[in-house]
């Protein structure tokens, strides 16, 4: 499994840690969990996943529940 680029890692570290998408990104980066898997599980594009990870876009309310469930799943990964 490949890790994330240095650019993604640095930008995620600088992003707002209270943003749910950024939190998901921190966890995925730490676990080296692929953005493509996140995209598949959330039913969104990889580009949208990276926007979440970098805090560029806040997840919509309906997506927040899915992200919380995924975070809980990944914490047991």
matplotlib code that plots the C-alpha trace (Angstrom):
import matplotlib.pyplot as plt

x = [0.0, 1.4, 1.5, 0.3, 2.4, 4.4, 2.2, -1.0, 0.6, 1.9, -1.4, -3.4, -1.2, -1.8, -5.6, -8.2, -8.2, -11.9, -13.0, -14.3, -12.8, -9.4, -9.7, -10.5, -7.5, -5.2, -6.4, -6.1, -2.6, -1.5, -2.9, -1.9, -5.6, -6.1, -8.2, -9.7, -11.2, -12.6, -14.1, -15.7, -17.1, -18.5, -19.7, -17.7, -14.7, -11.1, -10.8, -13.6, -11.8, -8.6, -10.6, -12.0, -8.5, -7.1, -10.0, -11.0, -14.5, -16.5, -18.6, -22.4, -24.5, -25.7, -22.1, -21.0, -22.7, -20.9, -17.6, -18.1, -18.9, -15.8, -13.6, -14.9, -14.2, -10.7, -9.9, -10.3, -8.3]
y = [0.0, 3.4, 6.3, 9.8, 12.5, 14.9, 17.8, 16.1, 15.2, 18.8, 20.5, 18.1, 18.9, 22.6, 22.3, 22.9, 19.8, 20.4, 19.8, 16.2, 15.7, 16.8, 14.4, 11.6, 12.6, 12.5, 9.0, 7.7, 9.2, 7.6, 4.2, 4.6, 3.9, 4.7, 7.7, 5.5, 3.3, 6.3, 7.5, 4.2, 3.9, 7.4, 7.3, 10.4, 11.1, 10.9, 14.6, 15.3, 13.1, 15.1, 18.3, 17.0, 15.9, 19.4, 21.2, 22.9, 21.6, 20.8, 17.6, 18.2, 17.1, 13.9, 12.9, 13.6, 10.5, 8.3, 9.9, 9.4, 5.7, 5.3, 7.0, 4.5, 1.6, 2.8, 3.2, -0.6, -1.2]
z = [0.0, -1.0, 1.3, 0.6, -1.1, 1.1, -0.2, 1.0, 4.4, 5.0, 3.9, 6.0, 9.0, 8.5, 8.1, 10.8, 13.0, 14.0, 10.4, 10.1, 6.7, 7.9, 10.8, 8.4, 6.4, 9.4, 10.2, 6.6, 6.2, 9.5, 8.5, 4.8, 4.0, 0.3, -0.7, -3.5, -0.8, 1.1, -2.2, -2.9, 0.6, 0.6, -3.0, -4.0, -6.2, -5.0, -5.8, -3.3, -0.7, -1.1, -0.7, 2.6, 3.7, 3.0, 4.6, 1.3, 1.5, 4.6, 4.3, 4.0, 6.9, 5.1, 4.5, 8.0, 9.4, 6.8, 7.7, 11.4, 10.8, 8.6, 11.2, 13.8, 11.4, 10.7, 14.4, 14.6, 11.4]

ax = plt.figure().add_subplot(projection="3d")
ax.plot(x, y, z, "-o")
ax.set_aspect("equal")
plt.show()
